[in-house]
């Protein structure tokens, strides 16, 4: 299926719309997090009683990535192979397999990936019992001016049809976004999850689970953002192609990713590298097509498709790993893992259902299980492996 068709198709997303309505009951305001209840108005319970702390990850069933049977797409950009001389792309600036920022400097969006990593240290990767201060400090990371929260509140899912009447950036308008829940995925679905998780965590309501909700929602934000910045680079700000890399790995070198890229590299090194190749494809497109709005829609679609395939494989590896951790974790951490699986599985439903509706239903039956004991980990992982075998 061509990328252009995927971008204009309408997929069913009942799970997400339902989630959006549920979370909207907690917070329908799409402004920045300052509108949440002031911390000095909240009780300060002893959260150690409900979160005893301890390891935040464990080793589930053994897994080593093997993509030796995979072959690149016919139109993939391949800078690691003979400096791209063997692919269909014309010579361009990234053929040396290096980053070349179009703006000449590291994009400011890299700071949003750094904020996500800082939040992780305070919350979902913190082995100590989570406290109100941990949530407050994480919220400070999230809500700085023009920071991570500001972009969650306007992020679009480019797989769905653009807003009508040429209103390309209308998802940032709280009066418009709710009418387009699939396209305006950040403000309608992700922001309410994060806002509610902060509110619940600050009053000590299952803090470890709330941290997992944030982690899942924000990882999906980075997936959407890597693609969305390619899209906005085509018509709004050409330098957004640099931001696409920043959302993938904080605009770091191939070997030293942060944020989403670090998650993927740890689970699937070749999947991560294919994703990095794809970000270089985006930059190559903008080197070969320097006008605004972009003129070469063929290269744009090829770059977007290559990014999306590698990213989806990466997100599948993250979900696969968290399914595995259900079998080796216990107590509140197991509940947090189950919540992560439910959210990430739901986020991926669009892509899975577009490939195979039967497998989508089978996977959904696993990630919506009422308890970890009811999840068939092996079956869940086998489904993901069959759906996303190659980056």
C-alpha positions as CSV (number, residue, x, y, z in Angstrom):
1,X,0.0,0.0,0.0
2,X,1.5,3.4,-1.0
3,X,2.0,6.0,1.7
4,X,-0.2,8.5,0.0
5,X,-3.1,6.1,0.3
6,X,-2.4,5.4,3.9
7,X,-2.4,9.1,4.6
8,X,-5.9,9.6,3.1
9,X,-7.5,6.4,4.3
10,X,-9.9,6.3,7.3
11,X,-9.2,3.5,9.7
12,X,-11.5,2.5,12.6
13,X,-10.2,3.6,16.0
14,X,-13.0,2.9,18.4
15,X,-10.6,1.9,21.1
16,X,-8.9,5.3,21.0
17,X,-12.1,7.3,20.7
18,X,-13.5,5.5,23.7
19,X,-10.3,6.1,25.6
20,X,-10.3,9.8,24.6
21,X,-13.8,10.2,25.9
22,X,-12.9,8.5,29.2
23,X,-9.9,10.6,29.8
24,X,-11.6,13.8,28.6
25,X,-13.8,13.4,31.6
26,X,-10.7,14.0,33.7
27,X,-9.4,16.9,31.7
28,X,-10.9,18.4,28.5
29,X,-8.7,21.5,28.5
30,X,-6.0,21.2,25.9
31,X,-3.9,24.1,27.3
32,X,-0.6,23.5,29.0
33,X,-0.3,21.6,32.3
34,X,-0.4,24.7,34.4
35,X,-4.2,24.4,34.4
36,X,-4.0,21.3,36.6
37,X,-4.8,21.5,40.3
38,X,-2.1,23.4,42.2
39,X,0.2,21.0,44.0
40,X,-0.3,22.8,47.4
41,X,-4.0,21.9,47.2
42,X,-3.3,18.2,47.0
43,X,-2.9,15.8,49.9
44,X,0.5,14.3,50.5
45,X,-0.2,10.6,51.3
46,X,2.5,8.1,52.2
47,X,2.8,6.6,48.7
48,X,5.4,4.1,49.9
49,X,2.5,2.1,51.2
50,X,1.1,1.5,47.7
51,X,4.5,1.6,45.8
52,X,7.1,-0.4,47.7
53,X,9.7,0.3,45.0
54,X,12.0,-2.3,43.6
55,X,13.2,-3.3,40.1
56,X,11.4,-1.5,37.3
57,X,12.3,-4.1,34.6
58,X,13.1,-7.8,34.4
59,X,14.2,-10.3,31.8
60,X,11.3,-12.0,30.2
61,X,11.6,-14.8,27.6
62,X,15.0,-14.6,25.9
63,X,15.0,-12.7,22.6
64,X,17.8,-11.8,20.2
65,X,16.9,-9.9,17.0
66,X,17.5,-11.8,13.8
67,X,16.4,-10.0,10.6
68,X,18.9,-11.8,8.3
69,X,16.0,-13.0,6.2
70,X,14.7,-9.4,5.6
71,X,15.5,-7.5,2.5
72,X,15.2,-3.7,2.0
73,X,12.3,-2.2,0.2
74,X,12.9,-1.5,-3.5
75,X,12.9,2.3,-2.9
76,X,14.6,2.4,0.4
77,X,17.5,4.7,1.0
78,X,20.6,2.8,2.1
79,X,23.5,5.0,3.2
80,X,25.3,2.2,5.0
81,X,25.7,0.2,1.8
82,X,28.3,1.6,-0.6
83,X,27.3,5.2,0.3
84,X,23.9,4.8,-1.2
85,X,25.3,4.0,-4.6
86,X,23.3,0.7,-4.9
87,X,19.8,2.2,-4.2
88,X,17.4,4.2,-6.3
89,X,18.1,7.6,-4.7
90,X,20.2,10.3,-6.4
91,X,23.4,11.4,-4.8
92,X,22.7,13.7,-1.8
93,X,24.3,15.2,1.3
94,X,23.7,12.2,3.6
95,X,25.3,9.6,1.4
96,X,28.3,9.7,3.8
97,X,26.0,8.2,6.5
98,X,26.4,11.3,8.6
99,X,24.0,13.8,10.1
100,X,23.9,17.2,8.3
101,X,21.4,19.5,10.0
102,X,19.6,21.6,7.4
103,X,19.4,24.4,9.9
104,X,23.2,24.1,10.7
105,X,22.6,23.4,14.4
106,X,21.0,20.8,16.7
107,X,17.2,21.4,16.7
108,X,15.6,22.7,19.8
109,X,13.2,19.7,19.8
110,X,16.1,17.6,21.0
111,X,15.4,19.1,24.4
112,X,12.0,17.5,24.5
113,X,13.6,14.0,24.1
114,X,15.9,15.0,27.0
115,X,12.9,16.0,29.1
116,X,11.3,12.6,28.4
117,X,14.5,10.8,29.6
118,X,14.6,13.0,32.7
119,X,10.9,12.1,33.4
120,X,11.8,8.5,33.1
121,X,14.6,8.7,35.7
122,X,12.1,10.3,38.1
123,X,9.2,8.0,37.4
124,X,9.1,4.8,35.3
125,X,12.8,3.9,35.7
126,X,12.9,5.0,39.4
127,X,13.4,1.9,41.6
128,X,12.5,3.9,44.8
129,X,8.9,4.4,46.0
130,X,7.5,7.2,44.0
131,X,6.6,10.4,45.8
132,X,4.6,13.5,45.1
133,X,7.9,15.3,44.5
134,X,8.8,12.8,41.8
135,X,5.6,13.6,40.0
136,X,6.0,17.4,40.5
137,X,9.6,17.4,39.2
138,X,8.6,15.3,36.3
139,X,5.7,17.7,35.5
140,X,8.3,20.5,35.6
141,X,10.3,18.6,32.9
142,X,7.1,18.1,30.9
143,X,5.6,21.6,31.1
144,X,8.4,24.1,30.4
145,X,7.5,26.8,27.8
146,X,7.6,25.3,24.3
147,X,8.5,22.0,25.9
148,X,7.3,18.4,25.6
149,X,3.8,19.2,26.9
150,X,3.2,21.9,24.3
151,X,3.9,19.5,21.5
152,X,1.8,16.7,22.9
153,X,-1.1,19.2,22.9
154,X,-1.0,19.6,19.2
155,X,0.5,16.4,17.7
156,X,-1.2,14.9,14.6
157,X,-1.3,11.4,13.3
158,X,-0.4,11.7,9.6
159,X,-2.0,8.4,8.7
160,X,-5.4,10.0,8.8
161,X,-6.9,12.6,6.5
162,X,-5.8,16.2,7.1
163,X,-8.3,18.6,8.6
164,X,-10.6,20.2,6.0
165,X,-10.4,23.6,4.4
166,X,-6.6,23.6,4.4
167,X,-6.4,24.0,8.2
168,X,-3.2,22.0,8.4
169,X,-2.3,23.0,12.0
170,X,-5.9,23.2,13.4
171,X,-5.3,20.4,15.9
172,X,-3.7,23.0,18.2
173,X,-7.1,24.6,18.6
174,X,-9.1,23.1,21.5
175,X,-12.3,24.1,19.7
176,X,-11.4,22.0,16.6
177,X,-9.4,19.0,17.8
178,X,-12.2,17.0,19.4
179,X,-14.1,16.8,16.1
180,X,-11.1,15.0,14.6
181,X,-10.0,12.5,17.2
182,X,-8.0,10.3,14.8
183,X,-6.0,13.0,13.2
184,X,-5.7,15.2,16.3
185,X,-4.3,12.2,18.3
186,X,-2.1,14.2,20.6
187,X,-4.6,16.6,22.1
188,X,-7.6,14.2,22.0
189,X,-6.0,11.0,23.2
190,X,-2.4,11.4,24.5
191,X,-2.7,14.6,26.4
192,X,-5.7,13.5,28.5
193,X,-3.8,10.3,29.5
194,X,-0.7,12.2,30.5
195,X,-2.7,14.9,32.4
196,X,-4.7,12.4,34.3
197,X,-1.7,10.3,35.1
198,X,0.0,13.4,36.7
199,X,-3.2,14.2,38.6
200,X,-3.6,10.6,39.9
201,X,0.1,10.2,40.7
202,X,0.3,13.4,42.7
203,X,-2.4,12.2,45.1
204,X,-0.9,8.8,45.4
205,X,-3.3,6.8,43.4
206,X,-1.3,3.9,42.0
207,X,1.8,6.0,41.2
208,X,3.7,3.2,39.5
209,X,0.8,2.5,37.2
210,X,0.4,6.2,36.4
211,X,4.1,6.4,35.5
212,X,3.6,3.5,33.1
213,X,0.6,5.3,31.5
214,X,2.8,8.3,30.9
215,X,5.7,6.3,29.5
216,X,3.4,4.5,27.0
217,X,1.6,7.7,25.9
218,X,4.9,9.6,25.4
219,X,6.7,6.9,23.5
220,X,3.7,6.9,21.1
221,X,4.0,10.7,20.9
222,X,7.7,10.3,19.8
223,X,6.6,7.8,17.1
224,X,3.9,10.2,15.8
225,X,6.3,13.1,16.0
226,X,9.1,11.5,13.9
227,X,6.5,11.2,11.1
228,X,4.7,14.4,11.7
229,X,7.9,16.5,11.5
230,X,8.6,15.0,8.0
231,X,5.1,16.1,7.0
232,X,5.4,19.7,8.4
233,X,8.8,20.0,6.7
234,X,7.0,19.6,3.4
235,X,5.0,22.8,3.7
236,X,5.5,24.7,6.9
237,X,9.2,24.8,8.1
238,X,11.7,22.9,6.0
239,X,14.0,22.6,9.1
240,X,11.5,20.3,10.7
241,X,13.3,17.5,8.9
242,X,16.0,18.0,11.6
243,X,13.3,17.8,14.3
244,X,12.3,14.4,12.9
245,X,15.7,13.0,13.9
246,X,15.5,14.8,17.2
247,X,12.3,13.0,18.1
248,X,13.8,9.7,17.0
249,X,17.0,9.8,19.0
250,X,17.5,13.4,20.3
251,X,19.5,14.3,17.2
252,X,22.4,12.2,18.4
253,X,24.9,10.2,16.4
254,X,23.9,6.8,15.2
255,X,25.8,5.1,18.0
256,X,24.5,7.1,21.0
257,X,20.7,7.5,20.8
258,X,18.5,8.9,23.5
259,X,14.8,8.7,24.0
260,X,12.8,6.4,21.7
261,X,15.9,5.5,19.7
262,X,17.6,4.1,22.8
263,X,14.6,1.9,23.6
264,X,14.6,0.5,20.1
265,X,18.4,0.0,19.9
266,X,18.4,-2.0,23.2
267,X,15.9,-4.4,21.8
268,X,16.7,-4.5,18.0
269,X,20.0,-3.0,16.9
270,X,19.3,-3.5,13.2
271,X,15.7,-2.1,13.6
272,X,17.2,1.0,15.2
273,X,19.8,1.4,12.4
274,X,17.1,1.0,9.8
275,X,15.2,3.8,11.5
276,X,18.3,5.9,11.5
277,X,18.7,5.2,7.8
278,X,15.2,6.4,7.3
279,X,15.8,9.7,9.1
280,X,18.7,10.2,6.7
281,X,16.4,9.5,3.9
282,X,14.2,12.3,5.1
283,X,17.2,14.7,5.0
284,X,18.3,13.4,1.6
285,X,14.8,14.2,0.3
286,X,15.1,17.7,1.6
287,X,18.5,18.0,0.0
288,X,17.2,16.9,-3.4
289,X,14.0,18.9,-3.0
290,X,14.8,22.2,-1.4
291,X,11.6,24.2,-2.1
292,X,8.7,25.0,0.2
293,X,6.2,23.6,-0.3
294,X,8.0,20.4,-1.4
295,X,7.8,19.5,-5.0
296,X,9.0,15.9,-5.1
297,X,6.1,14.0,-3.5
298,X,7.6,10.7,-4.6
299,X,10.7,11.1,-2.5
300,X,8.6,12.5,0.4
301,X,6.3,9.4,0.3
302,X,9.3,7.1,0.1
303,X,11.0,8.7,3.1
304,X,7.8,8.6,5.1
305,X,7.2,5.0,4.3
306,X,10.7,3.9,5.2
307,X,10.5,5.8,8.5
308,X,7.1,4.4,9.3
309,X,8.1,0.7,8.6
310,X,11.2,0.9,10.8
311,X,9.4,2.8,13.6
312,X,6.4,0.4,13.7
313,X,8.8,-2.5,14.0
314,X,10.6,-0.7,16.8
315,X,7.3,0.0,18.6
316,X,6.4,-3.7,18.2
317,X,9.7,-4.7,19.9
318,X,8.9,-2.4,22.8
319,X,5.4,-3.9,23.2
320,X,6.9,-7.4,22.7
321,X,9.4,-6.8,25.5
322,X,6.7,-5.5,27.9
323,X,4.5,-8.5,27.2
324,X,7.5,-10.6,28.3
325,X,8.0,-8.6,31.5
326,X,4.5,-9.6,32.6
327,X,5.8,-13.1,33.2
328,X,8.8,-12.0,35.4
329,X,7.4,-9.1,37.3
330,X,5.1,-9.1,40.3
331,X,2.9,-6.8,42.4
332,X,2.6,-3.1,41.5
333,X,5.3,-3.4,38.8
334,X,3.3,-6.2,37.1
335,X,0.2,-4.0,37.2
336,X,2.2,-1.2,35.7
337,X,3.4,-3.4,32.9
338,X,-0.1,-4.6,32.2
339,X,-1.3,-1.0,31.9
340,X,1.6,-0.2,29.5
341,X,0.7,-3.2,27.4
342,X,-3.0,-2.2,27.3
343,X,-2.2,1.3,26.1
344,X,0.6,0.5,23.7
345,X,-1.4,-2.4,22.2
346,X,-4.3,0.0,21.7
347,X,-2.1,2.6,20.1
348,X,-0.8,0.1,17.6
349,X,-4.3,-1.3,16.7
350,X,-4.6,1.0,13.6
351,X,-1.5,-0.4,12.0
352,X,-2.1,-4.0,13.0
353,X,-5.7,-3.9,11.8
354,X,-4.7,-2.5,8.5
355,X,-2.4,-5.5,8.0
356,X,-4.6,-8.3,9.3
357,X,-7.9,-7.8,11.1
358,X,-8.0,-11.4,12.5
359,X,-4.6,-11.0,14.1
360,X,-5.6,-7.6,15.3
361,X,-8.5,-9.2,17.2
362,X,-6.3,-11.9,18.5
363,X,-3.7,-9.4,19.8
364,X,-6.4,-7.2,21.3
365,X,-7.7,-10.1,23.3
366,X,-4.3,-10.4,25.0
367,X,-3.6,-6.7,25.7
368,X,-7.1,-6.1,27.1
369,X,-6.9,-9.1,29.5
370,X,-8.2,-8.3,33.0
371,X,-5.1,-9.6,34.7
372,X,-1.5,-10.6,33.8
373,X,-2.3,-14.2,34.5
374,X,-4.8,-14.2,31.7
375,X,-2.3,-13.0,29.1
376,X,-0.7,-15.6,26.9
377,X,2.7,-14.0,26.6
378,X,4.1,-16.5,24.0
379,X,1.0,-16.0,21.7
380,X,1.2,-12.2,22.0
381,X,4.9,-12.2,21.1
382,X,4.3,-14.6,18.2
383,X,1.6,-12.3,16.8
384,X,3.8,-9.3,16.9
385,X,6.7,-11.2,15.3
386,X,4.5,-12.3,12.4
387,X,3.0,-8.8,11.9
388,X,6.3,-6.9,12.1
389,X,9.0,-9.3,11.0
390,X,11.3,-6.7,9.3
391,X,12.3,-3.1,9.8
